[in-house]
Amino acid sequence: MKIAIPIVEGNLSLHFGHCQEFALVDIDESGKKIVNTEMLPAPAHQPGLLPRWLHEKGATVIIAGGMGSRAQMLFKENNIEVITGASSEKPEKIIADYLKGTLVTGGNVCDH
């Protein structure tokens, strides 16, 4: 499993399309632990680019604060599970909570 988290100023970006970089975190699912974390600069924002780009990087899950419905559809078409409504926290905390099954998500903070 590889989880993508959009990052701005070291924390999860509440709108994935406006992030500075992505944390791509490889997970050992059997041991529920982080194997590797790679920080990649986000490519220039173009409609529809991020789902394909993250799929090419091997992402299988994206955790975001907010995401428009079209983007969610494009991620699903690229076989990437979408989790929205996460808080602006450090990626390590988000991953730890996700792996423990305690990740708190609220409403999708994006309305387009």
C-alpha positions as CSV (number, residue, x, y, z in Angstrom):
1,M,0.0,0.0,0.0
2,K,1.2,3.5,-0.8
3,I,-0.5,6.5,0.7
4,A,-0.3,10.0,-0.8
5,I,-0.8,13.0,1.4
6,P,-0.8,16.6,0.0
7,I,1.5,18.8,2.1
8,V,1.7,22.5,2.6
9,E,4.2,24.0,5.1
10,G,4.8,20.5,6.6
11,N,1.1,19.6,7.3
12,L,-1.7,18.1,5.3
13,S,-3.0,20.6,2.8
14,L,-6.7,21.1,3.3
15,H,-7.1,21.4,-0.5
16,F,-5.0,18.8,-2.3
17,G,-4.8,20.8,-5.6
18,H,-3.0,23.7,-3.8
19,C,-0.3,21.7,-2.1
20,Q,3.5,22.3,-2.3
21,E,4.5,18.7,-2.2
22,F,3.2,15.2,-1.7
23,A,4.3,12.7,1.0
24,L,4.2,9.2,-0.6
25,V,4.3,6.7,2.2
26,D,4.9,3.0,1.7
27,I,3.1,0.8,4.2
28,D,3.8,-2.7,5.3
29,E,0.2,-3.8,5.6
30,S,0.9,-7.0,7.6
31,G,2.9,-5.1,10.2
32,K,0.9,-1.9,9.9
33,K,4.1,0.2,9.8
34,I,5.8,2.8,7.6
35,V,8.5,1.3,5.3
36,N,9.5,4.4,3.5
37,T,8.4,8.0,3.0
38,E,9.3,10.0,-0.1
39,M,8.6,13.8,-0.4
40,L,7.9,14.9,-4.0
41,P,7.3,18.4,-5.2
42,A,3.8,18.7,-6.6
43,P,3.6,19.1,-10.4
44,A,2.1,22.3,-11.8
45,H,-1.6,22.2,-11.2
46,Q,-3.5,21.1,-14.3
47,P,-7.0,19.7,-14.3
48,G,-6.9,15.9,-14.1
49,L,-3.1,15.6,-13.8
50,L,-2.7,14.7,-10.2
51,P,-4.7,11.5,-10.2
52,R,-2.7,10.1,-13.1
53,W,0.6,11.4,-11.7
54,L,0.0,9.8,-8.3
55,H,-1.2,6.5,-9.9
56,E,2.1,6.4,-11.9
57,K,4.0,6.9,-8.6
58,G,2.2,3.9,-7.2
59,A,-0.3,5.5,-4.8
60,T,-3.3,3.4,-3.8
61,V,-4.8,5.7,-1.2
62,I,-5.0,9.5,-0.9
63,I,-5.8,11.2,2.3
64,A,-6.9,14.9,1.9
65,G,-8.7,17.6,3.7
66,G,-10.9,18.6,0.8
67,M,-11.3,17.5,-2.8
68,G,-13.8,18.3,-5.5
69,S,-16.2,15.7,-6.8
70,R,-14.6,15.5,-10.3
71,A,-11.1,15.0,-8.7
72,Q,-12.6,12.2,-6.5
73,M,-14.0,10.5,-9.6
74,L,-10.6,10.7,-11.4
75,F,-8.8,9.2,-8.5
76,K,-11.3,6.3,-8.4
77,E,-10.8,5.8,-12.1
78,N,-7.1,5.5,-11.4
79,N,-7.7,2.9,-8.7
80,I,-6.8,5.2,-5.8
81,E,-9.0,5.2,-2.7
82,V,-10.1,8.7,-1.6
83,I,-10.3,9.7,2.0
84,T,-11.4,13.3,2.6
85,G,-12.1,15.4,5.7
86,A,-8.7,14.8,7.4
87,S,-7.3,17.6,9.6
88,S,-4.2,19.6,8.9
89,E,-1.7,17.5,10.8
90,K,1.8,16.2,10.2
91,P,1.8,13.3,7.7
92,E,3.3,10.9,10.4
93,K,0.4,11.5,12.7
94,I,-2.1,11.0,9.9
95,I,-0.5,7.7,8.8
96,A,-0.3,6.5,12.4
97,D,-3.9,7.3,13.0
98,Y,-5.0,5.7,9.7
99,L,-3.0,2.5,10.5
100,K,-4.6,2.3,14.0
101,G,-8.1,2.9,12.5
102,T,-8.5,6.1,14.5
103,L,-8.1,8.7,11.8
104,V,-10.8,11.3,12.3
105,T,-12.4,12.7,9.2
106,G,-15.0,15.3,9.0
107,G,-16.8,16.9,6.1
108,N,-15.1,17.4,2.7
109,V,-13.8,21.0,3.0
110,C,-14.0,21.5,-0.8
111,D,-17.2,22.6,-2.4
112,H,-16.3,22.3,-6.2
